[in-house]
Amino acid sequence: MTTPDLDGLTPEVRQAIDEIVAAFPDAAVNSEADGEGGAYVFVRDVALAPIYRQQETWVGFHITYTYPSADVYPHFVRADLCRMDGAPLGEGMSSPVQFRDCPAIQLSRRSNRLNPATDTAILKLQKVLQWLNNRP
């Protein structure tokens, strides 16, 4: 399900959002045009691994107008995310930060060798979620 405000998006950004909506049929995907051809995206109700106290999170990110030539980076999740074992969240996570006026934890997972032909926004989101849910 999506509640888009998608006027003025580049065709590539619009396609990226459509792919995210299709990949997360049980999540609420909200997007808002940034006024430059890109969009801010929230994917809500994303399942988390049992290593976290919370069962789900939202994930937010910005797809810029230069997509697919620009990495979709960084990603953000709920600010109260914490591990069941009480251990720190660890490297690649920083808080407190804000994403679109929401308190958040920033996930730093930059694509160092971005290939615009294959490194799509949905693939990046899936990799970030896999990394988040498979933490030691």
N, C-alpha and C positions, 0 to 999 in steps of 0.2 A: 504494500500500500504506500502511496506517495502523496504528499501534499505539496506539489511543486509551485514555485514562483519562478518560471523558467524563461521569461522574456529576455531576449538579448544574449542567450548563451551561444557559444560556438557550437557547430554540429558535433564536434568531438566531445565536448563537455556534456552535451545533451545525451549522446550515446553512452558515455561512461555512467551517467546517472541511471539510464534505462537498464544497463547491465547490472548495476548494484541492486536496483529494485527487483529484477528477475532472480538474482542470486539469493536474496533474503525475503522470500515470500511471506514469512511469518513476522517480519519486523516492520516497524514504521520507518519509512525513509522520508526524511524531510529535507528539502533543498531550497536554497534562496540564492537568487542571482546576486553576484557581487558588483554589478554595474560595469564590468569590464569584459564580459564574455565568459567569466568563470562562475563557480558556484561554491557556496558553503553547504556542506552536507552533514546531516546527522542520521545515523542508523541506530534506531532505538530497540531495546529488548534483545540484545545480542547475548547469547548464552556464554557463561564463563565456566572454566574448569573448576572442579571441587577444591583446588588449592586456595581459592578465594572465599571469603565470608559471604560475598554477594553472589547471587546466582546469575545475575545478568548485569549488563552495562549498556550505556550508549557509547557510540564511537563517532567522533566528529573530525572533519578534515576539510581542507580547501582545495578544490580543483581549479587551478588558475587557467586563464585564457590561453596560455601557451601550451596547455596539455594537447597532445601527448608528449611533447618535447620536454616538459618539466615534470619532475618527480612530484607525486602527491605526498607531501611531507610538511610537517609532522602530523601524527594522529593524536587524538585526545580521548580520554575516557573519564568516567565519573571520578570525582575528587576524593570520595571516601573509600576507594578501592583498598582492600587490605587482605593479607594472607591469613589463612586459617591457623597457621603455626606461629603467627606473630612476628615472623621474620620481616626484615625490610623488603620492599618491592624489588630493589636491586638496580643494577646498571640499566641505562636506557630509559629510565623513568624519572621524571622530575615533577615536583609539585611545591607549592601551589601555583598554578597558572590560571589564566582565563582563556576560554574559547567561546567567542560569541556571547559574552557576558555570563558564561557558566563556569563556576569553579571546576577545575579539571586537573588531571595528571597528564603530562605530555609524554608520549611514547616516541622516542627518537630512533627511528629505523630508516635511515636514509639509504636510497639505492645508489651505490657508488658507481655502478656501470649501467646506467639507465639505457635501455634499448626501447625507443618509442614504439617500435613495431610489436613488441611482446609484453612490455611492462605496463599493463593497463591499471586503471584505478581499482578495478575489482580484484585483480591479482595481488596488487599491493595490499589492499584491505585484508584479503585472505591470509597473506603471509604475516601481516602484523598480528592478526588474531591467533594464528598458529603459534607465533613466537610468544604472545601473551599467555596463552593457555598451556604452553609446554615449558614453563619456567621451572628450573630445578628448585 
